[in-house]
Amino acid sequence: MITSTISNTKNRLSELLARVQSGETLIIVDRKTPVARVERIREVADNPHILPAVKKWNPARILDLPIQAATEGSPSLVAAVVDEREAGW
């Protein structure tokens, strides 16, 4: 088991992850208090919440999405922000 501070983990992340890949467990501490445990994932099937993407992500496609024009009576972002601020947020 490897124990590392947050700053040390940031500075040596590649090295620490290589050790995790070889089977060690990394415990990240903040002022001697453990805050995270990093372990090697052996099988994706054992971790059903980690699934490969169905389609490749292409951020440029966002630019191709249609822009909906504002219409009379449609919700206003400005009005929503004003309402939120008046409510004390």
C-alpha positions as CSV (number, residue, x, y, z in Angstrom):
1,M,0.0,0.0,0.0
2,I,1.2,3.5,-0.9
3,T,0.4,6.5,1.1
4,S,0.8,9.9,-0.5
5,T,-0.2,13.5,0.3
6,I,-2.4,15.5,-2.2
7,S,0.6,17.6,-3.3
8,N,2.9,14.6,-3.7
9,T,0.2,12.8,-5.7
10,K,-0.2,15.8,-8.0
11,N,3.6,16.0,-8.5
12,R,4.1,12.2,-9.0
13,L,0.8,11.1,-10.5
14,S,2.2,9.1,-13.4
15,E,4.6,7.3,-11.2
16,L,2.0,6.5,-8.6
17,L,-0.5,5.3,-11.2
18,A,2.1,3.0,-12.7
19,R,2.5,1.4,-9.2
20,V,-1.3,1.2,-8.9
21,Q,-1.5,-0.6,-12.3
22,S,1.1,-3.1,-11.0
23,G,-1.3,-4.0,-8.2
24,E,-0.6,-1.6,-5.3
25,T,-3.3,0.4,-3.6
26,L,-2.8,4.2,-3.3
27,I,-4.2,6.0,-0.2
28,I,-4.3,9.8,-0.6
29,V,-4.1,11.8,2.6
30,D,-4.9,15.4,3.5
31,R,-3.0,16.3,6.7
32,K,-2.7,12.7,7.7
33,T,-6.4,12.1,7.2
34,P,-7.2,9.5,4.4
35,V,-9.4,11.1,1.8
36,A,-9.3,8.7,-1.2
37,R,-8.2,5.1,-2.2
38,V,-7.1,4.4,-5.7
39,E,-7.1,0.8,-6.8
40,R,-6.4,-1.0,-10.1
41,I,-9.5,-1.9,-12.1
42,R,-9.1,-5.6,-13.0
43,E,-12.2,-6.2,-15.1
44,V,-14.7,-3.7,-16.5
45,A,-17.4,-6.3,-15.9
46,D,-16.7,-6.1,-12.2
47,N,-17.4,-2.4,-12.3
48,P,-20.7,-1.9,-14.2
49,H,-20.6,1.8,-13.6
50,I,-17.5,2.1,-15.8
51,L,-18.6,1.4,-19.4
52,P,-16.9,2.4,-22.6
53,A,-18.7,5.1,-24.6
54,V,-21.2,4.0,-27.1
55,K,-20.1,6.7,-29.6
56,K,-16.9,8.6,-29.9
57,W,-17.3,12.1,-28.4
58,N,-17.0,14.9,-30.9
59,P,-17.3,18.3,-29.2
60,A,-17.4,20.1,-32.6
61,R,-20.9,18.6,-33.1
62,I,-22.2,21.0,-30.5
63,L,-21.8,23.7,-33.0
64,D,-24.2,21.9,-35.4
65,L,-27.0,21.8,-32.9
66,P,-30.0,24.0,-33.9
67,I,-30.4,27.3,-32.0
68,Q,-33.9,27.8,-30.7
69,A,-35.0,31.3,-31.2
70,A,-36.6,33.1,-28.2
71,T,-40.3,33.7,-28.6
72,E,-42.6,36.0,-26.8
73,G,-43.5,34.5,-23.5
74,S,-40.6,32.0,-23.4
75,P,-38.6,31.8,-20.2
76,S,-35.9,34.5,-19.9
77,L,-32.5,33.7,-18.5
78,V,-32.2,37.2,-17.1
79,A,-35.6,36.9,-15.4
80,A,-34.5,33.6,-13.9
81,V,-31.3,35.1,-12.5
82,V,-33.2,38.1,-11.1
83,D,-35.8,35.8,-9.4
84,E,-33.0,33.7,-7.9
85,R,-31.2,36.7,-6.5
86,E,-34.4,38.1,-5.1
87,A,-35.0,34.7,-3.4
88,G,-31.7,35.1,-1.5
89,W,-29.4,32.9,-3.6
